[in-house]
Amino acid sequence: MKKTEAGDRPFSYPVKVGHISANPVDVHLEADDTELKGLAALWNVLSVESLTADVKISRWKRDGVRMKGHVQAKIVQACVVTLEPVESLIDEDFEQLFVPADSKLARAPSMDAGEMILDPDGPDLPETFVGDTIDAGEAVTEFAALAIDPYPRKPGVAFEGHLEDSGEDDKKPSPFAALKDWKKD
């Protein structure tokens, strides 16, 4: 497995599905300077200082692939209050299944009425791939992106002059409140 560049993806590591056996293959991925700059642009952060992942790739069922691993990254974002740089660490485990696009395993279970059944606590549907290659780098990139704090804040910084609305006064008046003072003659 050789690391190559892949067009619009800043961090790519193509893996030939035909070369994967039932025994897991251990792969260590590490982004270089060019890839780190591309990831910073993709994630809209000030910078990505490092990105590494340790991944086990193995065959799953007949024609699928299981990728299980751990991703770590150090990123610098702008504080949502002061706009000063805030360093964040990403340290996440992940697991992803891949199946060919025409596989029965790629389809979500559905009812006869055409409704799709999704269990939010259940396992994710496998990702599909076309051809004989999956991109381990792209999967690592996606799982790292999911762990980015959307509202980074420097430690000890708070919004000043901000009034928090507790919602206590949000009660709608009863439609019968106007009748309270009405008297029948």
Secondary structure, DSSP 8 states (H G I E B T S, - for coil): -----BTTBSS--EEEGGG--SS-EEEEEE--HHHHHHHHHHHT-SEEEEEEEEEEEEEETTTEEEEEEEEEEEEEEE-TTT--EEEEEEEEEEEEEEEETT-GGGS--B-TTS-B---TTS----EEE-TTEEEHHHHHHHHHHHTS-SS---TT---SS-----SGGG----TTGGGTT----
